Amino acid sequence: MDAKETRGRGFEEKTIRISVDSKELPRFFPLFQEGVSVETDTGISVRDFLCASLGIDERYVEERISTIFLNGRPVDDLDTSIVGDGSVLALSAAMPGVVGATMRRGGYYAAMRDTISYRADENRPALNRGRIRLKLFNMILEEIGPSLLQAGVFVRVDSLKGALAGLVRDGFLEADSSSEYAGDVRIVVETLAGS
């Protein structure tokens, strides 16, 4: 594990590079369920964020990501739903049952949740740089989580300590308890060659 200082958003940031065997990547998946942050342009549509900023194929977005919540509200229209600095975006593949069917984007039962669905705000956030908090669940987590880890995400230090504790416990990483950092830290997780 190697750490270096980087500049961003006007303050010192810590970047930690971690190399693990590919079969160890799932140890980092709980970070996505809690939420990781991605530095990006804000004031853009959910579709632009997913496809242009994160590099997710548009066909994958349309066919695989069936449930999207923006700031706790279900999203149906990816082009009119706008992410701003600090927005929370949750992504999931199809969820089972009536609740899953009701929350599914553009689904038959979407009308049942009309009063809680995301509506475009008249005061569209200005185009700017900021951070979006991203939460991933079920198959979406397994399919796009590894590439996001490789690109780098911001996580809470205390959350990262939990993921690293498992690696230390199982002998994949040496313990180093000397940490003076609090708040967020950027991690980049790469898989070892040949794994």
N, C-alpha and C positions, 0 to 999 in steps of 0.2 A: 504494500500500500504506500502510495506516495502522495504528498500534499504540497500544493503551491499556492501562493497568494495571487489573486486576480483582482481587477478593478471592475466595478459594475454598480450602477444606480447610485453613484456618489459615495460609496463606502467600501472598505476592504472586505473581500469575500475570500472564503477558503474553498479551494477545489481539491477534492480527494479523488485520486484515481485508484480503483480497485480492480485487480485482475483475479478472476476466479474461473474454475472449470465450469463449462456451460450447465452442467447438472446442478450447480449451486445457485444459479440465478433465481429459482423460486424462493430462496431465502429473503430476497429483496421485494417480493410481490406484496407483502402486507403494507409496505410503504405507499403503494398506489391506492390501496383501499382506504387508507387514512387520508391520502392526498399528497401529491408532490406538486411543486411549482415549476413552471416553464417560463423562461423569459422570452417575450415575443412582442410583435406589434399588437396593440389593442385598438379597439374601435373598429374591429373587422368582424365579418360574419363568422358564425360557427363553422360553416363550410370552409371559408378561407383559412381559419385557424387550423382546422384538421388537415386540410389538403396542402395548402401552401406553406404554413408555418411548421407543421409537424411532418409533412411529407407523406401522409397516408393517402393511398390510392383512392380516388373518388368512387370507384366501383365498390371497393371494400366498405367505404363509409355508407354508401347507399344500401348495400346488400347485407352487411354484417352487423353494423352498429344500429340496432333497432330501437334502443331506448337511450334518450339523452335528456339530462336535467341540466339546466343553466340556473344557477343560484336557487336551487331547490324547486324549480318549476319545470314540468315536462315541456320539451321542445318538439314542435312538428315541422316548422319551416327553418331549415338551416341557413337560408339566405337572408332572412329578416331578423334572426336572433343574433344579437351583437354582444361580443365579449369585451368587457372593459377591464382596466387594471384592478386586480383583486377578485375578478369573477371566479366562481367555482363551477367547473364543468365535469359532470359525471357521465361515463359511457358504459353501456352494457349491451351484450348480445340479448337475444330474446329471453325473457324470463318466463317461467311457467305460470300457469293458473290464470285466474280472472284478473288479478292485480297486474300481472305481466302483460296480459292482453290489453288491459285498459291503458297502461303506460306506454305501450309500443307506439313509436312514431308513425303517425298516419294510419294507425290501425282502425279496425271496425268500431271499437269501443272508445276511441279517442274523444268523441263528443261527450261522453259521460264525465270527462274531467275538464271540460271547457273553462270552468271558472278558475281552475288552478294552473292552466297552461300558460307558458311564457308568452308575453305580448311585447312587441317592440316598443321601446320607450321613445317618446317624442324627443327627449334630450339625448340623442345618440352621443356616446362618448367620443371625444376627439381622437383622431389617429395619433398614437403615441407609443412609446415603449413602456412595458410594464410586465407584470407577472400574472399568469392565469393558474389557478389551483386546479389540478387535474386528478380525477378519481377514476380508476378503472376496475371493472368487475368481470367475473366469470371468464369466458373464452377471450374476450377483448384484452383482458389483463395478460393472459398467456401469449397472445398473438402479437401485441404491439408493445408490451412492457419491456421486453429485452432491447428493442431498438431505441426506445426512449432512454433506457439506462445507459446505453452506449453513447447516445448523443449528449447526455448529461441532464440531470434534473436537480432542483433544490429540495432539500428535505430538512426537517427539524433535526437538530443534533441529537436530542433525546430519542427520537424515533430511529435514527441511524444506529445509535448505540445498541438498540435491541436487535437489529439485523446482524450487526457485527458480533454481538455476544454469542450468537449461535455458531458463527464461524470460528470464534476463539474456542468455545466449549468443545467443538468437534475437531479441533486441531488444524483447521484450514488457515488460521490467521494467528499471529502472535499477539498477545495481550499488551496493550499500551494504555494505561489508564490516565495518562497525563493529558488532559484536554482543558484548555482555557476558553473554549468557544461555547457560545450559547446562541440560540436563535436558529437561523438557517445556514446550511452549508451545501455547496454544489457537489454532487457526486457524479462520477463517470465510471460505469462498471463495464469492463471489457472481458471477453472470454479469452482464455489462454489458447494459443495456437494449438491446433490439433484436437481440441475438445469438442 
